[in-house]
Amino acid sequence: MQGTLENERETPTYEAAPIRIGPILRRYPLPFVAVVGLAVGGSLTYLFQLPGLGRWVWLGTLIVGGVPLVFQTAQRLIRGEFASDVIAMLAILGALALDQAFAGVIIVLMQSSGEAIDSYAFHRASASLRELLKRAPRRARRRRDDAVDEISVEEVAVGDRLVVLAGDMLPVDGTVASPEALIDEAAVTGEPLPKRRFEGERVLSGTISVGAPFDMRADRRSQESTYSRIVELVRSAQERKPPLQRLADRFAVWFTPLALAVAVIGWVLTHAPQTALAVLVVATPCPLIIATPIAVIGAVNRAADRGLVVKSGGAIEEIGRARVVVFDKTGTLTAGRPEVQGVVTFDPTWSDADLLRRAGALEQLSSHPLAAATVREARKIASTLPTPRDVVETGGAGIEGTVDGRRLLVGSASLVRRRTGQELVPEWQLLHARHGERGWLVAFVLVDGKAAGAILYADALRPGVPAMVDRLRTLGVEHVVLLTGDSVANATEIAGQAHITEFTGELLPEGKVERIRGYRDRVGSTVMVGDGINDAAALASASVGVAMGARGAGISVEAADIVLLVDDITRIPEGIALGQRMVLVARQGIYFGLGASLVLMGIAAGGSVLPALGAILQEIIDVLVILNALRVR
């Protein structure tokens, strides 16, 4: 039965796809070409004593593998991207000009392998996100006389009368044209509990109907509606967001000019162009080209094991530098669904447990979100629930039926008034006023027509959130912030429970973006964690956006840099700690590798190191820094 379901989405998990060699070779052929060329050329030179033929094999390999890399790096330079592979490009050109093919092939292998490693993991990770990016209103049902036609949202005109069924996403902004509608607005406004909208009230695109079918009048075209405006805000935020600067590229900014200067000095001192080439060969920064990407990929794979899918290497580096972490409330710090917070009885013949058990039994046959919460709570105190009879449900308002021979009604204040013709009893009025200000919902319970009690619902804080916030502070996060579109009263209560001292409520998407940018510009690296449509622009504006992919809207997943595929917000500190460890290990490798390269550059500048020997020495350094980088995994 539909009412027995808990309306929970299945939580996706990250599973690495099996590694298939064929597609890898087709996508990344240059490392394969370099390895085969080195092996064949080495065999011909040393095993078969055919050095001339071996040299031609190495030269062919250098041309086939090196020329594409040279053009690729040159294109980056034209676009203003000064990266760590500039020295490698110059070394390849020098090896071609000076007939030092063996040394050139070593450089080709180093550079092409680094780029292949850098892109491979993110190509695999992106496949895990494709199913999360499909959420958007695309179709609408338009009423014409007695007929209802399904059309695309682009065809909806202002004034059209649209039919919205239970579970439908509202395609455009409009006005309720039926007596009432029950709307889940969490994805757009952040309000955690369904809202009852009456005839003439405004409803927004991107929200979802969770009650009975209703009619609405279209007030805006799809391009002008809330969902489309948020999409445009995300696009604008992404265009304004500066690209994440990679750790390797920051070191390349000073190391590359230094290496070029030493090469020129060596050439001047020895009057031999081979000296300059030898300096470039030993200066080719493997710690930047290969070892740092290996550390990044190790961190990315480790993050994936914990349910965090990282879209770029810069994101895992940047999250490790986090100084501000901003959270949305609904569906992020909270579960995003109503839970029973308490039961109040007015009749001394009823206990809280008995009233909850009978209400839960009746709610088994309801599809309302509050019904599912009641059933969940009732099953905690009773393994089996009675089967109700003569059940009548009033869509979005409540349900009536007979349980254990007693006639029960569980529903809203309006339904109680309609069934009894009376106003709420004073106890109910007090409950409604007290908890309504906190954003809680109240379902009233009548037994045989008399006031028996009430059930209180709220969107509860996730388990472990206070400990997570404390952990963030121990990791060096200076500001933990709550930004929400929900009421200030609700934001205050949740922030207090979560140990968060900085919070703002009743924010529109533009307000979140403004505050995110303020933290980013004033304090430093800012991480935003959210799940709803209204969070997408803030995710795109932050230094690193983390989307709750298990429950989040597709647009928020698309705007984020990292996607949390498990419905567990307490994984965020793990991602920050992993980013910090990755940066630490990468820096160790960089300091050692570049330090060793500097020593070899000084020796090579004196003319005592041939390019081929320099390539072998550089490979020894490569192995050491790669082994260090593997510690991240």
C-alpha positions, 0 to 999 in steps of 0.5 A: 500500500502506498501509505506504508512507504516511507517515501525515501529515495534510494541513496546512490553509492559510488562504485569504481568501474572496472578498468579496461585497457582498450579504451584507456589506450584509445583515449591516452595513446601517447604514454603507450607510444612512449613506452613501446618506443623506449622498449623497442629502441632500447632492445635494438640498441643494447640487445641486438647491437643496432644503435643506428636503428634504435636511434631512428626508433627513438626519433620516430617516437619523439616526433609522434609523441612529442609534437602533439604535446608541444602543440598542446602546451603552446595552445595553453600558453596562447590562452594565458595558462602558464603551467608546469609543462612549459619546461617539458615542451622546451626540452622536447623541442631541444631534444629534436633540434639536437638529435637527443632522441632518447632524452626526449622520449623520456620527457614525452613519457613523463609529460603524457603520463602525467596528463593521462593520470590527471584526466583519467580519474575525473573521466571515470568519476563524471559517469557517476554524476550523469544520473543526478543531472536530470531534474528540471521541469520539462512538461506541463498539462494544459487544460482546454475546456474538458480536455487536458493536453501534455505540452512542453514547458516552452509552450506554456503561455501566461494565463494558461490553466494548468493541471498539476498532479501529485508528485509533479514539479510545477513547470512555471510560476503561477497562482493556485486556481483550485480551493487549495494545494499542498506544495513541497517548497524545500528545493526552492525556498528551503522550507522543510515542511509542505506548505498549504497554498489556497486559491489565489496564492502564488506558487513557484516553478521547481516546487513539487505537489505532494497533495491532491491534484489541483489547477493553477494559472500560469503567471510567467513563461518558463524562461521568466520563472523561478527555476529558470532565473536560478539557472541563469544565476548559476551560470552567471556565478560560474562565469564570475568564479575564478578558476581554482589554481592548482598547486603544481602551477603555483610552483611552476610560476617561479621554477620555470623561469629559474630553470630557463635562466640556469639553462642559459647560464650553462650555455653561456659558460660551456658554449654548448647547446647540449648543456642547456638541453641537459639542464632542461632535462633534469629540470623537467618538474616530475613532482609537478607533472606526475607526482602531484597528479598522482597525489591528487588522484590518490585523494580523489579515489580515497574520497570516492571510497567515502562517497565524495565524487570530486570533479577536479583536482583543484577542488580537492586541493582547495577544500583542504585550505578551507577557512569558511564552511557554509551550510544550507539547512533543509536537507543538509544540516537537517534530514529534509523530511518531517519527523515526529517531535512529540505527542500531546494528549488532552484526554486522560484515558489516552496515553501518548503511546496508544494515541500514536499507535492508533494514529500510525495505524490509520496513516498507513493508508495515506500518501501524505509526507506527515503520514509516513513520519507518523507510521515510522514513529508508531512502528518504534513502539509497536512492531505491528499496527492494526488494519484500519477500516472505512478509510476516507482521505481528504487530499492534503488535509487529513484522513479518517477511519476506524481503528480497533472499533474507534473512529479516528480523524488525523488532520489539519485545523481546517479539516477539524473545523469542517468535520466538527463545525467547531473551532479548535479547543484552547489547548490546540490553539495554544499548540498551534500558535506556539509551534507554528512560529518555530516552523513546526506542523501540528496534526490534530487527533479526534477520537469518536468526534472528541479532541484526544490530542495532537502530533507535532512534526519538524525537520530534525537536525541530522545525527552527528552534526554538532560533533561535525561542526566541532571537528571542522573547527579543529581542522582550522575552519575559522567560520562555520555558517548557516545560511537558509531561506527558512524562517529566522526562528527556525534558523536560530533553533537549528543553529543552536542545536548544531553549535553554529554561532553565525547564521542568517535566515529568510535569504533568497538565492541572491542573498546567499551568493552575496554572503558567500562572495563576502566570506570568500573575498574577506576570509579566504577559501570558502566551502558551501554545502547545499542540496536544493535548487536555491543553493545552486548559485551559492555552490557555484560562487563558493571556492568549493561547492559541495552538493548533497547528491543523494537527495539534491536537485540536479542543478545543484549537483551540476553547479558543485565541485564535489558531490556527496553521494551518500546521505551523510553530511558528517563526511565533510570533515573527512573531505577537508582532512583528506585535502589537507593530507594531499597538499602536505604529501604533495608539498613534500614531494615537490620540495624534495623533487625540485630541490634535487632538480636544482642540485642537478641543474647546477651540476648540468650547467657546468657541462658534466652531465649529458642529456641522456644521463640527465634523463636517467637521473631525473627518472630516479627522482621521479620514482622517489617522488611518485612513491611518496605521492602514493602515500595519499591513497 
